[in-house]
């Protein structure tokens, strides 16, 4: 699975306006709705499900990254948004540090294998110091797209 096909280019937010976790999730969800990746009719339900998941345990995994995610029966395919916060957001991360890079993943409820594969692809890249550093430094949609494509190329070659 490729990051560049998973992440909807129109749902890349290189400078999040929101500074609170719940608002960041809503901002990223709005980018997915605006991109046509999901329907506005289930926006609020998706946000509620993501926030419920956050209450169980934070998706802020440390090292400045978070991967909030949700499954929903109305979704027809996997899609992700990427948001970058220059100031950092308190995601109640495991290492208690602010989060600067957020991947919001939406998955169909009936595709658990695809959901796991998408999470694995995202984490495989987020574990790399250079990927995290370049992602945090990105300041435009084009820079993020290039980084995602380079990450895909590296997975293919080694």
C-alpha positions as CSV (number, residue, x, y, z in Angstrom):
1,X,0.0,0.0,0.0
2,X,1.3,3.4,-1.0
3,X,1.1,6.5,1.2
4,X,0.7,8.7,-1.9
5,X,-2.5,6.8,-2.9
6,X,-3.8,6.6,0.7
7,X,-3.4,10.3,1.4
8,X,-5.9,12.5,-0.5
9,X,-3.8,15.4,-1.9
10,X,-6.7,17.8,-1.4
11,X,-6.8,16.7,2.3
12,X,-3.2,17.8,3.1
13,X,-3.2,20.7,5.4
14,X,0.3,22.1,5.6
15,X,-0.5,24.6,8.3
16,X,-3.3,23.6,10.7
17,X,-5.2,26.6,12.1
18,X,-6.5,24.7,15.1
19,X,-4.4,24.2,18.2
20,X,-6.6,21.8,20.2
21,X,-6.8,18.1,19.5
22,X,-10.6,18.0,18.9
23,X,-10.4,21.0,16.6
24,X,-7.5,19.5,14.7
25,X,-9.5,16.3,14.1
26,X,-12.5,18.4,12.9
27,X,-10.3,20.5,10.6
28,X,-8.8,17.4,9.0
29,X,-12.2,15.8,8.7
30,X,-13.4,18.9,7.0
31,X,-10.5,18.7,4.5
32,X,-11.6,15.1,3.7
33,X,-15.2,16.2,3.2
34,X,-14.1,19.2,1.0
35,X,-12.0,16.8,-1.1
36,X,-15.0,14.5,-1.7
37,X,-13.3,11.6,0.2
38,X,-16.3,11.3,2.6
39,X,-19.8,12.7,2.9
40,X,-20.7,15.7,4.9
41,X,-23.7,13.8,6.1
42,X,-21.5,11.6,8.3
43,X,-18.9,14.2,9.2
44,X,-20.1,14.7,12.8
45,X,-20.6,11.0,13.4
46,X,-17.0,10.3,12.2
47,X,-15.6,13.0,14.4
48,X,-17.5,11.6,17.4
49,X,-16.1,8.1,16.7
50,X,-12.6,9.5,16.4
51,X,-12.9,11.4,19.7
52,X,-14.4,8.4,21.4
53,X,-11.4,6.4,20.3
54,X,-9.1,9.1,21.6
55,X,-10.8,8.9,25.0
56,X,-10.0,5.2,25.2
57,X,-6.4,5.7,24.5
58,X,-4.5,8.5,22.7
59,X,-3.4,8.0,19.1
60,X,-0.5,10.4,19.9
61,X,2.2,7.7,19.7
62,X,5.2,9.9,20.6
63,X,8.0,11.5,18.6
64,X,5.6,14.3,17.5
65,X,3.1,12.2,15.6
66,X,-0.5,11.1,15.9
67,X,-2.6,8.8,13.8
68,X,-6.3,9.1,14.8
69,X,-8.4,6.6,12.9
70,X,-11.9,5.3,12.6
71,X,-13.9,2.7,10.7
72,X,-17.4,3.3,9.5
73,X,-19.9,1.3,7.5
74,X,-20.7,4.1,5.1
75,X,-17.1,4.5,3.9
76,X,-16.3,2.8,0.6
77,X,-12.5,3.0,0.7
78,X,-9.5,3.9,2.7
79,X,-8.5,7.5,2.8
80,X,-6.2,9.7,4.9
81,X,-5.6,13.3,5.6
82,X,-2.4,14.8,6.7
83,X,-2.1,17.9,8.9
84,X,1.0,19.7,10.1
85,X,1.0,21.9,13.2
86,X,4.0,24.4,13.4
87,X,3.3,25.0,17.1
88,X,2.3,21.5,18.1
89,X,-0.9,20.1,19.6
90,X,-1.4,18.4,22.9
91,X,-2.7,14.9,21.8
92,X,-2.0,13.4,25.3
93,X,0.8,11.5,23.5
94,X,2.6,8.6,25.2
95,X,5.8,10.6,25.5
96,X,3.8,13.7,26.8
97,X,5.3,15.8,23.9
98,X,3.3,17.9,21.5
99,X,2.3,16.4,18.1
100,X,3.3,18.2,14.9
101,X,2.3,15.7,12.2
102,X,-1.2,14.1,12.2
103,X,-2.5,11.4,9.8
104,X,-6.3,11.0,10.0
105,X,-7.2,7.6,8.6
106,X,-10.8,6.6,7.6
107,X,-11.6,3.0,6.8
108,X,-14.6,1.0,5.7
109,X,-15.8,-1.2,8.6
110,X,-15.8,-4.3,6.5
111,X,-12.1,-4.1,5.5
112,X,-10.1,-4.7,8.7
113,X,-7.2,-6.2,6.8
114,X,-6.9,-3.1,4.6
115,X,-7.1,-0.9,7.7
116,X,-4.3,-2.7,9.4
117,X,-2.2,-2.6,6.2
118,X,-2.8,1.2,6.0
119,X,-1.8,1.7,9.6
120,X,1.3,-0.5,9.0
121,X,2.3,1.6,6.0
122,X,1.8,4.9,7.9
123,X,3.8,3.7,11.0
124,X,6.6,2.2,8.9
125,X,7.3,5.7,7.6
126,X,6.6,7.5,10.9
127,X,9.2,5.3,12.6
128,X,11.9,6.9,10.4
129,X,13.6,9.9,11.9
130,X,14.3,11.5,8.5
131,X,10.6,11.1,7.3
132,X,9.3,12.7,10.5
133,X,11.8,15.5,10.3
134,X,11.1,16.3,6.7
135,X,7.3,16.0,7.2
136,X,7.5,18.5,10.1
137,X,9.6,20.9,8.0
138,X,7.2,20.7,5.0
139,X,5.4,24.0,4.4
140,X,3.3,23.2,1.3
141,X,1.0,20.6,-0.1
142,X,3.6,19.9,-2.9
143,X,6.4,19.3,-0.3
144,X,4.2,16.8,1.5
145,X,3.2,15.0,-1.7
146,X,6.9,14.8,-2.8
147,X,7.8,13.4,0.6
148,X,5.0,10.8,0.4
149,X,6.1,9.7,-3.1
150,X,9.7,9.5,-2.0
151,X,8.7,7.3,1.0
152,X,6.8,5.0,-1.4
153,X,9.8,4.8,-3.7
154,X,12.1,3.9,-0.7
155,X,9.7,1.1,0.4
156,X,9.8,-0.3,-3.1
157,X,13.6,-0.2,-3.4
158,X,14.6,-1.2,0.0
